């Protein structure tokens, strides 16, 4: 197998492995940057040696396999850039060197290198690019299209706008999707008045730390954990990863799970009935939250994982809410994914 095919096979294997270890968007971003550097150097050497073959553009009918390979690569590069653009979180959640601009710049370089074909025929590496195109296309489709059939309608759990870090269908926009029993979890971060996650350093700088949590649904409280300590920033409670939590059983028999609540702030007990919009707790940093936020998940049993069985999860559909996505506003019912802002509808929003 040619060197290029071996390299492509290795990269595909590493990307597939990264799905279970790292954020998928981060792996794609790194792949685009490294590929741009490698292929730019490769094509520069080809130009110097006079090995670039442009006859395909002069006689397209006679060189359609070669042009097909070019089109395949261009499609893969562009789709990867779209995937990164959709899934890359806000600056607070990524390294300084990571940005959508760098991904799109890398894709521009890769498209130019693809348009300078060297080969006259299909090679094994083309088959691997077909695999990449299908896999990434499936990820993008899952990220952009939410299951609606079994969705649970919920109201925003905070009175202020909240940023969605993990949410939606598929691993591209929801890191929870790689863990059985957690595939429907949504992470919400209430924002400051200035639209930021925090206004300083430490737990108290986060507007969500201590923010009132409102019941997203009406129902009966079935499980409560209230005495786990709030962890310092970046530290995780390995003993009870979900920290302080509670479960609300809805009228249709499903359960809405809320986790990472603040220690000793849960205002309800098992057996209590709550109404949507009622204050039930305060947001905290207990469990394996890493930083203050609230986790929500709709499931068919009280615990996401219990006695060797994973819960079947449902999508969350926000009602009485306004979703902000890429500066576009939409009233509920709406689904959310990474980088959306969700907030309760104010009286003025109803007109």
ROVEXMAR-361670 format. One record per residue (C-alpha): residue number from 1; residue in three letters; x, y, z negated. Coordinates in steps of 0.02 Angstrom, whole numbers, plus 50000, padded with zeros to 5 digits. Layout:
<zavos>
+-----+-----+-------+-------+-------+
!   n ! res !    c1 !    c2 !    c3 !
+-----+-----+-------+-------+-------+
! NUM ! ALA !     X !     Y !     Z !
...
+-----+-----+-------+-------+-------+
</zavos>
This chain:
<zavos>
+-----+-----+-------+-------+-------+
!   n ! res !    c1 !    c2 !    c3 !
+-----+-----+-------+-------+-------+
!   1 ! UNK ! 50000 ! 50000 ! 50000 !
!   2 ! UNK ! 50071 ! 50172 ! 50043 !
!   3 ! UNK ! 50139 ! 50283 ! 49906 !
!   4 ! UNK ! 49995 ! 50405 ! 49924 !
!   5 ! UNK ! 49867 ! 50266 ! 49902 !
!   6 ! UNK ! 49957 ! 50203 ! 49746 !
!   7 ! UNK ! 49961 ! 50378 ! 49673 !
!   8 ! UNK ! 49776 ! 50404 ! 49711 !
!   9 ! UNK ! 49732 ! 50236 ! 49632 !
!  10 ! UNK ! 49830 ! 50283 ! 49475 !
!  11 ! UNK ! 49742 ! 50451 ! 49462 !
!  12 ! UNK ! 49570 ! 50373 ! 49484 !
!  13 ! UNK ! 49611 ! 50248 ! 49347 !
!  14 ! UNK ! 49668 ! 50388 ! 49231 !
!  15 ! UNK ! 49510 ! 50489 ! 49267 !
!  16 ! UNK ! 49400 ! 50339 ! 49228 !
!  17 ! UNK ! 49496 ! 50310 ! 49067 !
!  18 ! UNK ! 49483 ! 50492 ! 49017 !
!  19 ! UNK ! 49293 ! 50478 ! 49020 !
!  20 ! UNK ! 49304 ! 50386 ! 48855 !
!  21 ! UNK ! 49444 ! 50488 ! 48776 !
!  22 ! UNK ! 49438 ! 50670 ! 48832 !
!  23 ! UNK ! 49311 ! 50798 ! 48895 !
!  24 ! UNK ! 49276 ! 50751 ! 49075 !
!  25 ! UNK ! 49282 ! 50932 ! 49136 !
!  26 ! UNK ! 49456 ! 50952 ! 49059 !
!  27 ! UNK ! 49521 ! 50798 ! 49150 !
!  28 ! UNK ! 49451 ! 50860 ! 49316 !
!  29 ! UNK ! 49525 ! 51033 ! 49286 !
!  30 ! UNK ! 49698 ! 50960 ! 49253 !
!  31 ! UNK ! 49681 ! 50844 ! 49404 !
!  32 ! UNK ! 49641 ! 50990 ! 49519 !
!  33 ! UNK ! 49789 ! 51094 ! 49459 !
!  34 ! UNK ! 49915 ! 50952 ! 49470 !
!  35 ! UNK ! 49849 ! 50895 ! 49639 !
!  36 ! UNK ! 49863 ! 51072 ! 49708 !
!  37 ! UNK ! 50045 ! 51084 ! 49655 !
!  38 ! UNK ! 50090 ! 50910 ! 49719 !
!  39 ! UNK ! 50001 ! 50922 ! 49887 !
!  40 ! UNK ! 50062 ! 51099 ! 49921 !
!  41 ! UNK ! 50241 ! 51038 ! 49899 !
!  42 ! UNK ! 50203 ! 50884 ! 50004 !
!  43 ! UNK ! 50128 ! 50984 ! 50148 !
!  44 ! UNK ! 50270 ! 51110 ! 50143 !
!  45 ! UNK ! 50394 ! 50969 ! 50171 !
!  46 ! UNK ! 50285 ! 50901 ! 50313 !
!  47 ! UNK ! 50284 ! 51073 ! 50396 !
!  48 ! UNK ! 50472 ! 51087 ! 50383 !
!  49 ! UNK ! 50494 ! 50914 ! 50460 !
!  50 ! UNK ! 50364 ! 50948 ! 50594 !
!  51 ! UNK ! 50255 ! 50802 ! 50538 !
!  52 ! UNK ! 50089 ! 50892 ! 50530 !
!  53 ! UNK ! 49973 ! 50825 ! 50665 !
!  54 ! UNK ! 49846 ! 50950 ! 50735 !
!  55 ! UNK ! 49791 ! 50850 ! 50885 !
!  56 ! UNK ! 49633 ! 50799 ! 50795 !
!  57 ! UNK ! 49564 ! 50976 ! 50815 !
!  58 ! UNK ! 49607 ! 50977 ! 51000 !
!  59 ! UNK ! 49529 ! 50807 ! 51035 !
!  60 ! UNK ! 49401 ! 50780 ! 50895 !
!  61 ! UNK ! 49312 ! 50633 ! 50978 !
!  62 ! UNK ! 49473 ! 50535 ! 50990 !
!  63 ! UNK ! 49523 ! 50574 ! 50810 !
!  64 ! UNK ! 49358 ! 50562 ! 50717 !
!  65 ! UNK ! 49428 ! 50444 ! 50581 !
!  66 ! UNK ! 49562 ! 50572 ! 50542 !
!  67 ! UNK ! 49437 ! 50715 ! 50536 !
!  68 ! UNK ! 49321 ! 50608 ! 50431 !
!  69 ! UNK ! 49461 ! 50586 ! 50304 !
!  70 ! UNK ! 49488 ! 50774 ! 50302 !
!  71 ! UNK ! 49302 ! 50806 ! 50272 !
!  72 ! UNK ! 49300 ! 50676 ! 50134 !
!  73 ! UNK ! 49442 ! 50760 ! 50040 !
!  74 ! UNK ! 49367 ! 50932 ! 50060 !
!  75 ! UNK ! 49201 ! 50867 ! 49991 !
!  76 ! UNK ! 49288 ! 50789 ! 49840 !
!  77 ! UNK ! 49386 ! 50946 ! 49799 !
!  78 ! UNK ! 49234 ! 51059 ! 49813 !
!  79 ! UNK ! 49126 ! 50942 ! 49709 !
!  80 ! UNK ! 49259 ! 50935 ! 49574 !
!  81 ! UNK ! 49263 ! 51125 ! 49567 !
!  82 ! UNK ! 49074 ! 51131 ! 49550 !
!  83 ! UNK ! 49082 ! 51002 ! 49410 !
!  84 ! UNK ! 49213 ! 51102 ! 49315 !
!  85 ! UNK ! 49117 ! 51263 ! 49342 !
!  86 ! UNK ! 48957 ! 51186 ! 49273 !
!  87 ! UNK ! 49038 ! 51098 ! 49125 !
!  88 ! UNK ! 49180 ! 51210 ! 49065 !
!  89 ! UNK ! 49126 ! 51285 ! 48898 !
!  90 ! UNK ! 49145 ! 51465 ! 48844 !
!  91 ! UNK ! 49319 ! 51532 ! 48802 !
!  92 ! UNK ! 49303 ! 51495 ! 48616 !
!  93 ! UNK ! 49297 ! 51307 ! 48651 !
!  94 ! UNK ! 49439 ! 51291 ! 48775 !
!  95 ! UNK ! 49625 ! 51324 ! 48785 !
!  96 ! UNK ! 49685 ! 51491 ! 48849 !
!  97 ! UNK ! 49760 ! 51412 ! 49005 !
!  98 ! UNK ! 49592 ! 51339 ! 49059 !
!  99 ! UNK ! 49474 ! 51442 ! 49167 !
! 100 ! UNK ! 49354 ! 51413 ! 49313 !
! 101 ! UNK ! 49456 ! 51538 ! 49416 !
! 102 ! UNK ! 49607 ! 51424 ! 49408 !
! 103 ! UNK ! 49503 ! 51274 ! 49462 !
! 104 ! UNK ! 49430 ! 51366 ! 49612 !
! 105 ! UNK ! 49603 ! 51433 ! 49658 !
! 106 ! UNK ! 49672 ! 51256 ! 49652 !
! 107 ! UNK ! 49530 ! 51196 ! 49762 !
! 108 ! UNK ! 49570 ! 51331 ! 49889 !
! 109 ! UNK ! 49747 ! 51265 ! 49900 !
! 110 ! UNK ! 49687 ! 51085 ! 49912 !
! 111 ! UNK ! 49564 ! 51125 ! 50052 !
! 112 ! UNK ! 49703 ! 51210 ! 50151 !
! 113 ! UNK ! 49818 ! 51059 ! 50129 !
! 114 ! UNK ! 49677 ! 50943 ! 50183 !
! 115 ! UNK ! 49652 ! 51045 ! 50342 !
! 116 ! UNK ! 49833 ! 51008 ! 50391 !
! 117 ! UNK ! 49815 ! 50821 ! 50423 !
! 118 ! UNK ! 49971 ! 50715 ! 50436 !
! 119 ! UNK ! 49897 ! 50543 ! 50468 !
! 120 ! UNK ! 49815 ! 50474 ! 50624 !
! 121 ! UNK ! 49707 ! 50342 ! 50542 !
! 122 ! UNK ! 49613 ! 50295 ! 50384 !
! 123 ! UNK ! 49716 ! 50231 ! 50238 !
! 124 ! UNK ! 49674 ! 50138 ! 50076 !
! 125 ! UNK ! 49677 ! 50304 ! 49983 !
! 126 ! UNK ! 49523 ! 50358 ! 50081 !
! 127 ! UNK ! 49422 ! 50219 ! 50000 !
! 128 ! UNK ! 49474 ! 50283 ! 49829 !
! 129 ! UNK ! 49416 ! 50458 ! 49876 !
! 130 ! UNK ! 49246 ! 50383 ! 49918 !
! 131 ! UNK ! 49242 ! 50312 ! 49741 !
! 132 ! UNK ! 49286 ! 50483 ! 49671 !
! 133 ! UNK ! 49152 ! 50568 ! 49774 !
! 134 ! UNK ! 49018 ! 50446 ! 49714 !
! 135 ! UNK ! 49071 ! 50451 ! 49531 !
! 136 ! UNK ! 49083 ! 50640 ! 49519 !
! 137 ! UNK ! 48924 ! 50663 ! 49620 !
! 138 ! UNK ! 48832 ! 50552 ! 49496 !
! 139 ! UNK ! 48902 ! 50652 ! 49350 !
! 140 ! UNK ! 48849 ! 50817 ! 49426 !
! 141 ! UNK ! 48676 ! 50749 ! 49464 !
! 142 ! UNK ! 48654 ! 50691 ! 49284 !
! 143 ! UNK ! 48713 ! 50860 ! 49219 !
! 144 ! UNK ! 48594 ! 50960 ! 49328 !
! 145 ! UNK ! 48440 ! 50848 ! 49313 !
! 146 ! UNK ! 48363 ! 50809 ! 49145 !
! 147 ! UNK ! 48243 ! 50665 ! 49111 !
! 148 ! UNK ! 48071 ! 50740 ! 49082 !
! 149 ! UNK ! 47959 ! 50589 ! 49061 !
! 150 ! UNK ! 47996 ! 50549 ! 48879 !
! 151 ! UNK ! 48047 ! 50723 ! 48819 !
! 152 ! UNK ! 48005 ! 50782 ! 48644 !
! 153 ! UNK ! 47942 ! 50961 ! 48635 !
! 154 ! UNK ! 48034 ! 51062 ! 48502 !
! 155 ! UNK ! 48041 ! 51244 ! 48449 !
! 156 ! UNK ! 48208 ! 51334 ! 48427 !
! 157 ! UNK ! 48274 ! 51296 ! 48251 !
! 158 ! UNK ! 48348 ! 51470 ! 48227 !
! 159 ! UNK ! 48271 ! 51644 ! 48228 !
! 160 ! UNK ! 48423 ! 51710 ! 48324 !
! 161 ! UNK ! 48493 ! 51660 ! 48495 !
! 162 ! UNK ! 48595 ! 51499 ! 48495 !
! 163 ! UNK ! 48734 ! 51441 ! 48610 !
! 164 ! UNK ! 48725 ! 51261 ! 48676 !
! 165 ! UNK ! 48895 ! 51175 ! 48674 !
! 166 ! UNK ! 48837 ! 50996 ! 48702 !
! 167 ! UNK ! 48670 ! 50963 ! 48781 !
! 168 ! UNK ! 48590 ! 50893 ! 48936 !
! 169 ! UNK ! 48609 ! 50729 ! 49027 !
! 170 ! UNK ! 48776 ! 50648 ! 49061 !
! 171 ! UNK ! 48955 ! 50657 ! 49001 !
! 172 ! UNK ! 48998 ! 50809 ! 49105 !
! 173 ! UNK ! 48899 ! 50929 ! 48993 !
! 174 ! UNK ! 48872 ! 50825 ! 48836 !
! 175 ! UNK ! 49018 ! 50743 ! 48746 !
! 176 ! UNK ! 48894 ! 50643 ! 48641 !
! 177 ! UNK ! 48844 ! 50546 ! 48797 !
! 178 ! UNK ! 48993 ! 50429 ! 48778 !
! 179 ! UNK ! 48931 ! 50362 ! 48610 !
! 180 ! UNK ! 48786 ! 50238 ! 48607 !
! 181 ! UNK ! 48646 ! 50301 ! 48495 !
! 182 ! UNK ! 48701 ! 50482 ! 48516 !
! 183 ! UNK ! 48673 ! 50511 ! 48702 !
! 184 ! UNK ! 48533 ! 50638 ! 48673 !
! 185 ! UNK ! 48618 ! 50743 ! 48539 !
! 186 ! UNK ! 48619 ! 50933 ! 48563 !
! 187 ! UNK ! 48738 ! 51052 ! 48473 !
! 188 ! UNK ! 48675 ! 51228 ! 48437 !
! 189 ! UNK ! 48781 ! 51375 ! 48376 !
! 190 ! UNK ! 48683 ! 51528 ! 48318 !
! 191 ! UNK ! 48766 ! 51689 ! 48380 !
! 192 ! UNK ! 48807 ! 51853 ! 48296 !
! 193 ! UNK ! 48715 ! 52013 ! 48342 !
! 194 ! UNK ! 48854 ! 52048 ! 48466 !
! 195 ! UNK ! 48831 ! 51878 ! 48549 !
! 196 ! UNK ! 48987 ! 51801 ! 48474 !
! 197 ! UNK ! 49011 ! 51638 ! 48377 !
! 198 ! UNK ! 49096 ! 51722 ! 48231 !
! 199 ! UNK ! 49148 ! 51893 ! 48169 !
! 200 ! UNK ! 49312 ! 51850 ! 48083 !
! 201 ! UNK ! 49398 ! 51703 ! 48002 !
! 202 ! UNK ! 49335 ! 51567 ! 47885 !
! 203 ! UNK ! 49168 ! 51482 ! 47867 !
! 204 ! UNK ! 49077 ! 51638 ! 47812 !
! 205 ! UNK ! 49126 ! 51726 ! 47974 !
! 206 ! UNK ! 49013 ! 51610 ! 48073 !
! 207 ! UNK ! 48838 ! 51680 ! 48086 !
! 208 ! UNK ! 48771 ! 51502 ! 48087 !
! 209 ! UNK ! 48848 ! 51459 ! 47917 !
! 210 ! UNK ! 48704 ! 51483 ! 47797 !
! 211 ! UNK ! 48579 ! 51529 ! 47934 !
! 212 ! UNK ! 48402 ! 51473 ! 47900 !
! 213 ! UNK ! 48353 ! 51313 ! 47992 !
! 214 ! UNK ! 48170 ! 51310 ! 48046 !
! 215 ! UNK ! 48077 ! 51149 ! 48076 !
! 216 ! UNK ! 48076 ! 51121 ! 48265 !
! 217 ! UNK ! 47924 ! 51006 ! 48251 !
! 218 ! UNK ! 47783 ! 50968 ! 48133 !
! 219 ! UNK ! 47786 ! 50802 ! 48043 !
! 220 ! UNK ! 47836 ! 50704 ! 47889 !
! 221 ! UNK ! 48009 ! 50703 ! 47809 !
! 222 ! UNK ! 48072 ! 50524 ! 47801 !
! 223 ! UNK ! 48257 ! 50536 ! 47756 !
! 224 ! UNK ! 48363 ! 50668 ! 47670 !
! 225 ! UNK ! 48549 ! 50682 ! 47632 !
! 226 ! UNK ! 48587 ! 50842 ! 47536 !
! 227 ! UNK ! 48744 ! 50831 ! 47428 !
! 228 ! UNK ! 48889 ! 50810 ! 47550 !
! 229 ! UNK ! 49018 ! 50952 ! 47536 !
! 230 ! UNK ! 49043 ! 51080 ! 47673 !
! 231 ! UNK ! 49213 ! 51047 ! 47750 !
! 232 ! UNK ! 49350 ! 51176 ! 47787 !
! 233 ! UNK ! 49362 ! 51226 ! 47969 !
! 234 ! UNK ! 49437 ! 51088 ! 48074 !
! 235 ! UNK ! 49422 ! 50953 ! 47940 !
! 236 ! UNK ! 49301 ! 50807 ! 47955 !
! 237 ! UNK ! 49206 ! 50703 ! 47829 !
! 238 ! UNK ! 49253 ! 50527 ! 47884 !
! 239 ! UNK ! 49143 ! 50444 ! 47752 !
! 240 ! UNK ! 48978 ! 50522 ! 47809 !
! 241 ! UNK ! 49007 ! 50596 ! 47984 !
! 242 ! UNK ! 48830 ! 50666 ! 47996 !
! 243 ! UNK ! 48849 ! 50760 ! 47832 !
! 244 ! UNK ! 48692 ! 50830 ! 47754 !
! 245 ! UNK ! 48546 ! 50784 ! 47863 !
! 246 ! UNK ! 48359 ! 50755 ! 47871 !
! 247 ! UNK ! 48235 ! 50667 ! 47982 !
! 248 ! UNK ! 48062 ! 50724 ! 48035 !
! 249 ! UNK ! 47940 ! 50591 ! 48095 !
! 250 ! UNK ! 47826 ! 50665 ! 48227 !
! 251 ! UNK ! 47645 ! 50623 ! 48264 !
! 252 ! UNK ! 47693 ! 50505 ! 48406 !
! 253 ! UNK ! 47808 ! 50402 ! 48293 !
! 254 ! UNK ! 47974 ! 50472 ! 48352 !
! 255 ! UNK ! 48104 ! 50550 ! 48239 !
! 256 ! UNK ! 48195 ! 50716 ! 48253 !
! 257 ! UNK ! 48365 ! 50705 ! 48171 !
! 258 ! UNK ! 48452 ! 50863 ! 48107 !
! 259 ! UNK ! 48633 ! 50853 ! 48047 !
! 260 ! UNK ! 48778 ! 50958 ! 47977 !
! 261 ! UNK ! 48667 ! 51054 ! 47855 !
! 262 ! UNK ! 48737 ! 51156 ! 47712 !
! 263 ! UNK ! 48761 ! 51070 ! 47545 !
! 264 ! UNK ! 48615 ! 51083 ! 47423 !
! 265 ! UNK ! 48510 ! 51194 ! 47538 !
! 266 ! UNK ! 48381 ! 51069 ! 47601 !
! 267 ! UNK ! 48213 ! 51131 ! 47539 !
! 268 ! UNK ! 48110 ! 50974 ! 47573 !
! 269 ! UNK ! 48103 ! 50798 ! 47504 !
! 270 ! UNK ! 48059 ! 50630 ! 47577 !
! 271 ! UNK ! 47871 ! 50617 ! 47602 !
! 272 ! UNK ! 47844 ! 50805 ! 47622 !
! 273 ! UNK ! 47750 ! 50867 ! 47773 !
! 274 ! UNK ! 47819 ! 51015 ! 47868 !
! 275 ! UNK ! 47751 ! 51131 ! 48001 !
! 276 ! UNK ! 47851 ! 51189 ! 48151 !
! 277 ! UNK ! 47932 ! 51356 ! 48110 !
! 278 ! UNK ! 47942 ! 51321 ! 47923 !
! 279 ! UNK ! 48112 ! 51350 ! 47842 !
! 280 ! UNK ! 48181 ! 51181 ! 47788 !
! 281 ! UNK ! 48369 ! 51204 ! 47759 !
! 282 ! UNK ! 48523 ! 51307 ! 47796 !
! 283 ! UNK ! 48653 ! 51275 ! 47931 !
! 284 ! UNK ! 48820 ! 51215 ! 47865 !
! 285 ! UNK ! 48984 ! 51128 ! 47905 !
! 286 ! UNK ! 48962 ! 50960 ! 47821 !
! 287 ! UNK ! 49007 ! 50794 ! 47900 !
! 288 ! UNK ! 49113 ! 50789 ! 48058 !
! 289 ! UNK ! 49050 ! 50956 ! 48125 !
! 290 ! UNK ! 49223 ! 51035 ! 48141 !
! 291 ! UNK ! 49144 ! 51208 ! 48136 !
! 292 ! UNK ! 48972 ! 51266 ! 48078 !
! 293 ! UNK ! 48829 ! 51216 ! 48193 !
! 294 ! UNK ! 48672 ! 51111 ! 48200 !
! 295 ! UNK ! 48649 ! 50944 ! 48287 !
! 296 ! UNK ! 48476 ! 50892 ! 48349 !
! 297 ! UNK ! 48423 ! 50726 ! 48422 !
! 298 ! UNK ! 48255 ! 50644 ! 48459 !
! 299 ! UNK ! 48258 ! 50455 ! 48433 !
! 300 ! UNK ! 48147 ! 50305 ! 48405 !
! 301 ! UNK ! 48210 ! 50263 ! 48230 !
! 302 ! UNK ! 48271 ! 50364 ! 48080 !
! 303 ! UNK ! 48457 ! 50326 ! 48104 !
! 304 ! UNK ! 48555 ! 50339 ! 48268 !
! 305 ! UNK ! 48643 ! 50176 ! 48224 !
! 306 ! UNK ! 48586 ! 50051 ! 48094 !
! 307 ! UNK ! 48607 ! 49865 ! 48066 !
! 308 ! UNK ! 48698 ! 49844 ! 48231 !
! 309 ! UNK ! 48559 ! 49927 ! 48332 !
! 310 ! UNK ! 48572 ! 50091 ! 48427 !
! 311 ! UNK ! 48427 ! 50211 ! 48432 !
! 312 ! UNK ! 48339 ! 50245 ! 48597 !
! 313 ! UNK ! 48348 ! 50433 ! 48622 !
! 314 ! UNK ! 48233 ! 50558 ! 48708 !
! 315 ! UNK ! 48272 ! 50723 ! 48792 !
! 316 ! UNK ! 48233 ! 50884 ! 48700 !
! 317 ! UNK ! 48120 ! 51010 ! 48788 !
! 318 ! UNK ! 48113 ! 51181 ! 48706 !
! 319 ! UNK ! 47945 ! 51268 ! 48696 !
! 320 ! UNK ! 47903 ! 51443 ! 48636 !
! 321 ! UNK ! 48079 ! 51485 ! 48692 !
! 322 ! UNK ! 48177 ! 51586 ! 48817 !
! 323 ! UNK ! 48327 ! 51507 ! 48903 !
! 324 ! UNK ! 48471 ! 51611 ! 48970 !
! 325 ! UNK ! 48576 ! 51521 ! 49100 !
! 326 ! UNK ! 48705 ! 51617 ! 49204 !
! 327 ! UNK ! 48608 ! 51778 ! 49170 !
! 328 ! UNK ! 48446 ! 51700 ! 49234 !
! 329 ! UNK ! 48300 ! 51700 ! 49112 !
! 330 ! UNK ! 48168 ! 51565 ! 49102 !
! 331 ! UNK ! 48026 ! 51541 ! 48979 !
! 332 ! UNK ! 47991 ! 51372 ! 48901 !
! 333 ! UNK ! 47959 ! 51232 ! 48913 !
! 334 ! UNK ! 48142 ! 51214 ! 48965 !
! 335 ! UNK ! 48284 ! 51091 ! 48952 !
! 336 ! UNK ! 48456 ! 51152 ! 48902 !
! 337 ! UNK ! 48634 ! 51104 ! 48942 !
! 338 ! UNK ! 48807 ! 51167 ! 48900 !
! 339 ! UNK ! 48831 ! 51357 ! 48909 !
! 340 ! UNK ! 48645 ! 51396 ! 48897 !
! 341 ! UNK ! 48578 ! 51518 ! 48769 !
! 342 ! UNK ! 48412 ! 51474 ! 48689 !
! 343 ! UNK ! 48309 ! 51590 ! 48580 !
! 344 ! UNK ! 48132 ! 51596 ! 48514 !
! 345 ! UNK ! 48008 ! 51698 ! 48612 !
! 346 ! UNK ! 47973 ! 51869 ! 48539 !
! 347 ! UNK ! 47804 ! 51954 ! 48557 !
! 348 ! UNK ! 47874 ! 52065 ! 48695 !
! 349 ! UNK ! 47931 ! 51912 ! 48793 !
! 350 ! UNK ! 47752 ! 51852 ! 48812 !
! 351 ! UNK ! 47710 ! 51994 ! 48932 !
+-----+-----+-------+-------+-------+
</zavos>
